[in-house]
Each structure stands twice: as structure tokens, then as C-alpha cells.
Amino acid sequence: MHRVGNLIEQIAEPENLRIAFYKAMRGKREKQDVRDFQGNLENNLSMIHRQILDGELEIGDYHYFKIYDPKERMICAAAFRERVIHQAIMNICDEYFESFQISNSYATRRGKGTHLAIERALENSKEKGIFLKLDIRKYFDSIDHEILKMILRRRFKDGYLLQIFDKIIDSYTTESGKGVPIGNLTSQYFANYYLAYLDHYIKEELRVKHYVRYMDDMVLWDNDKAVLKSNLGKIDKYLGEKLKLEMKPIVLNYTEKGLPFLGYRIYPKGLRLNNRSRKRFIRKAQLYSMNLGNGEWSDRDYQRHILPLIDFVSKADTYNLRVSVFYKGIN
């Protein structure tokens, strides 16, 4: 694998830092820390510029909070200054992470995403009769720091950049030497890159043709259950020995029974919402309508939230559900 270097100066470029600032502030313009940073923008960007080049970046100013959508998660949000740094790094490093990804991986990548993952899963469910659904137990919390640092060194050789990566990795743990924080832009790249090694093993060593991964949700398809069971054993061994990860209980079933994937249930003839997504849609649609009705949100705020929600459910057979929610006021 070709290792890349001489990236730190590109990351520290004033124009790159300025672009990173504007990316980091999207949707957060009214937050006080963003306004404070913007109020002294040139000095703040100049300070980051010097710290990057001098190898003196301070990392680890985090704010922790829980979310419950769709399940309880602990989110670790970096201070705005660090979010600018993360954006600046990935503005430059994105292409080098991207070049190692296979076409069957869909999370946190330009030109990919949930909808394309669903489309490919639907195509595979039409072609093959049996699926094997895999998921990693507490994935972000289980990423091994030493393995992550090692594989980053296979991709990058810039010493200062690797020091920054090490600082980011070491700034957070769930247990000794484990975990990357849900909420950091860098974590999304690290986590996707970490499992890209499994992707290459599945495609190049196991020769699996029908395969989709969206972060740690993975599906393999075949017409032979024995082939899928054999691959399961090999994948489980690879995860344990090479990446120190553990799988959740697997789902092995016929495609006609429906594949649970990314909030849908995928059948050879189409999509349905799963029960959790259905309840989430009803709850959020009612909440958004209430926020609009009581004046908490403007029409623009309401549209910004409701349109992605409608787009998500519209991919499935949900016409009657949408009519019930928006025109009949279902409870």
C-alpha cells in the first residue's frame, strides 16, 4: 500500500482552515461557542495554523450528552475549535481514506449514503434467496487504539499528522486502549477505515460477490446456506484475531422473510418500515407539528426537519401511514 506524506502543511493552509470553519459552523451559527470563535476568527485560525505546524495542538475538550434516537447512545461532542481542526484534517485526508474503501461500503462517503445502500441491498435480495446479517457489538466503543494507530501508519507517513491522529485517539477511552467517540468527524473516518480491512478480506479472500456494509451493519447474500455459514466462521475469526471485535447475534434467513437493515425491512418485492422506524416517524412528525403550531419553529425550521423525515419513510410502502399522520392525526 502506498503511504502518503507531506500533508500537514496542506492541512495548516489558512484557506483550508477557513473552509473548515465554514463547514464546521453549518447548522450551528446561533450557538454561542460558534459566535465566540467567529468573533475573533482571524486570530483563532492563526493560532490553529501555528499549533498544527509546531505540533502543539491541544485535543480532548469534550462535552458529553445522551441521545435516545433510536436507542440510548453517549455522544462525545468536541469543542467548536476542535471541530474546525477535524474538518481541516479531513478536507485533506478524505481522498486517502476514500481510496482504500471498496464500492460496497456506503457510510460517511461522498456519493454513497443510506439510500444507495438500501438500493443495493434490495437488488441483492432479488438476486439471492438467503441473507446473513452481521453487526458489531458496541462498535465505536470497541475499536482498539493500537490496531487503529498501526493501520493509520500503513496509510500515512507524515509524522506530525500521525501525532495528531494519536492525540485524537488517546483523548478518549471507554476502557483501557479502546474506543473512539461517537460525534467526532474523525471517528467516522477512523471507524469506516478500520472495517475496510474486513471489506477487503470478504471481497478478495472470501470472494463474496453480494455484500453491503454501512458502517458496522453488514449483509452477505447467497443461495447456499452452507456457504454463508462457512463465511460466517471465517469472518468471526478475522474480526476477533485481526481487529479485536465481537459480533452481535447474527441473522441468517431467507430474503422472502425480510431483511432488517437501516430502519427498513427489505423484501425482494420492496421495502417496509420496521416497527421502530414507524413509531419514530409518528413521534417526530407530531413533535414537529407541535413546534410549528406553538411558534417555537418558523415554517422554514419545520420544512428543514420534516422533509428529510418524509424522504426517509417515502422510500418504503408508507402511503397510508403518511395519510394517517398528516391528514387524520393518528396517535
N, C-alpha and C positions, 0 to 999 in steps of 0.2 A: 504494500500500500504506500502510495506517495505521501510523504509528510510535508506539510506546508509551514513556512516560517515568514518572518518579516511582516507580521500583521499588526503589531502593537502600534506602530506609527500611523497606520490607516485608521485604527480604532480611535486614536487620540486626536485625529484631524479635527479642527474646530468645526468644519462644515458637517462632518459626521456626527459630532456631539450635538450640534444644533438640530439636525434631522432627528436624532434620538430623543431629544427633548420634546419635539412636537409629536412624535409617536407616543411617548410615554404619557403625555397630557390628554390624549384623546379620551373623551368622555369623563374627564376629571377636572375640567377647567375651573369649576367652582370650589374645589377642595382647597382648604387653607394652605396645606403644605405645597401644593402646586402654585398657588398665587404667591406665596413667600419666595419660592425658588425663581419664579418668573420676574418678581420684583427686583431681583439682583442677578439677572440672567447672565450677563457677560462675566461677572466675577465668579459665579458658580461654575460656569462652563470652563473658564480659565483654570480654576482650581482643580477640576476633574482632569483637564488636559495635563497639568503638571504632575498630578499624583499618578496618573497612568504611566507616563514616561519615566517617572522616578521610582516606580514600583512601590508606592506608598499608599495605595488605596485602602481605605477602611471599609470593611464589609461586615454585615451582620446586624444592621439596625432594623429589627423586625417588629411588626405588630401582629399579634395572634388573635384570631376570632374563629368561631364555628359557623358553618352553614349547614342547612338541613335540606338540600335540594340536589338529588333526590334522597340522599342519605347523609347522615352526620359526617362531616369532614372538618378537620382542623386546617384552616388556611393561614399561611405564614406570608404576610404582605410586607415586602421591603419598603423602606422609606423612599420617598419620591426620588431623591438624589441617586439612590442605588438602582432604581428602575431605569433612570436615564443611562446609567453605566451598562446595565444589562442590554438595553436596546442598542447602545453603541457597539457593544461586543458582537451582538448577533447580526447587526447590519452588515458587518464584515465577514463573520464566520458562517453565516447561514449557508452559503454556497458549498462550503466544505463539509458541513454536516449533511446537507441535501444530497451531495454526490455519492454518499455511502448508502442512501436509502434505496430500497427496491420499489418497484412500481406498485406492489400490493400493500404498501403501508400508507395510511391515509390521514393520520392525526398530525396537527400542527405543521402542515406543509402547504406552501402556496400551490393553488390549482388542484388541491385534493379536498379533504374535509368529509364531514358526516354523510352528506347526500351521495357523493360518489362511492363511498364505502358501502352504503346501502344498495346502490345500484349494482355494484359488482357482486355483493352477497346474493342479491336476487337473481342475477344471471347464473351464478354458480349453483343456486338452489334449483334452477330449472334444468341444468345440465346433469347434475349428480343427485343420487337418491338418498345419501346419508351424510350427515354433518357431524363434526367433532368440534365442540365449542370449549375453548380454554380461556382461563382468566388467572391472573397472578394475585396471590394473597398479599394484601397491603403493599401494592407495588412501589409507590413512591417512598414509603417508609422502609422498604427492604433493600433498596439499591445500595450495594456495597461500595464504600468510599474508595478503597484501594483498587478494586477492579475498575471503577469508573475512571480514576486517575490514570491507571495503566492504559486503558483503551483510548483515552484522550491523547496520550503520548504517542499512540500509533497514528494519530491523525495530524497532530500539531507538533512543531518543534521549537516554536517561539518561546524562549524561556520566561519572559515577563508575562506573556499571555497564560502560560501554564501555571505560573504563580497566582495569577488572578483566579483562574479556574479552581486551583487548590483552596484559595481563601473562601471562595463561594461555597465549595463543597464542605469545608471544615466548619463553616459558620452555623451549621445546623445538624443536629442528630436526633434520631428517635431512640436509638440505643447506640452503644459504642461502635463507631465506624459505620453506621447505617443511616440511610435516609436522605432525601432531598425535599425541600419544602414545596408543597402544593401552593401555587400562587406566583412563584418566580418564573419569569420568561426563560431564564437559563435552565430551570428544572425541566421545562417541557422539552427543550432540546436535548438535555442530558438523558432524560428518560427514553426519548424516542431513539436516540443513538445507541443506548445500552441494549435495547431489544433488537436493534438492527442486526446484531451479530446472530441472534436466533433466526431472524428472517433469512439471512444468507445460508445458514445451516439447513433450514427447512427447504429452501428452493434449490440449493446447489448440491447438498449432500443427500437429502432425502428425496429430492426430485419431485416435490409436491407441486402440481400444476395449479390446482384450485385452492387458493389460500388468500385470506384477507386479514390484515391486522389494523386495528385502530387503538393506538397506544397499547395497553395490556389486554385488550379484548381480541382474541384470535380465533379464527374458524378455518378448519380444513374440510374439504368435501371429497367424497369418493363414492363409488358404487359397491365397494367391498369393505365390510365392517372389519374384517381381519387386517386389512392394510392400515386402516385408521388406528386400530388398537396397537399395531406394531409401531407406527409412527409416534403414538402417544408415549409409549415406553421410552423411545429414544429422545423425544423432546423433554420429557420429565428428567431424564438423566442429564441432558445438556444443561437444562436450567439449574439443576442442583450443583453440578460439578463446575461448570464454567461461569455461571452468573450468580450463584448462591441465592436462588429464588425458589419459592414454593408455589405450586398451583393450588387454586381452589378446587373443589369437586367439579369434575368435568360433566359436560352434557353430550351424550352420544345418542343420536336419534335419527329418524327418517325425516327428510325435508318436508314431507306432506304433513307432519305433525307440527311444524312451525319452529323456526329458529329464533330464539330470543337474542336480539342484537341491537344495541344502541337505541333503546327505547321503543323498538318495534318488535313485532313477531312476523318473521318473513316466511311466506309460503311460496311454492313455485308459481302460484297464480296471482300473487300480490302481497301487499303489506296491511297489517293491522297494528293499531297502537296496543302496547301492552297495558296491563291494568294500572301500573304505576304512572305511566305517561298520561293515560286518560284522566286519572284523578288530578295529576299535576296541572293539566290543561284547564280543567274546570276550575280548580282553585285559583290559578293565576288569572284566568280570564275574569273571574268575579272580583278579584282584588284590583286588577287594573281598571275595571269599570267603576269600582268604588272610588279609587283615587281620582279618576276623571270627574265623577259626579260631585265629590265633596270639594273640588277646587284644588286639591293637592297637586294634581298634574294638569298641564295645558294639553290641548289637542295634539301638539307636536310630541310631548312626552308620551302620551298614550299610544300614538302611532309607532313611536320608536320601540316600545315594548311589545305591543300586541302583534305587529306584523311578523316578526320572527317566530312568534308562538304559533300564529296561524300557518305560516310556511311549514313549520315542523309537522303539524298534525295533518296538513293537506296532502302530504306525501302518501298517507295511508287512506284506507276506506273509512272516512270520518264525516261524510256529508251530513248524515242525520245527527251526529253528535254536535257539529258546529251549529246546525239549525237550532238544536235544543238549547245550547248555551247562549247564543246571541239573540234568538228571537223568542224563546219560550222561558228563558230564565231558569234552567234546570238547577236543582240543588245538589 
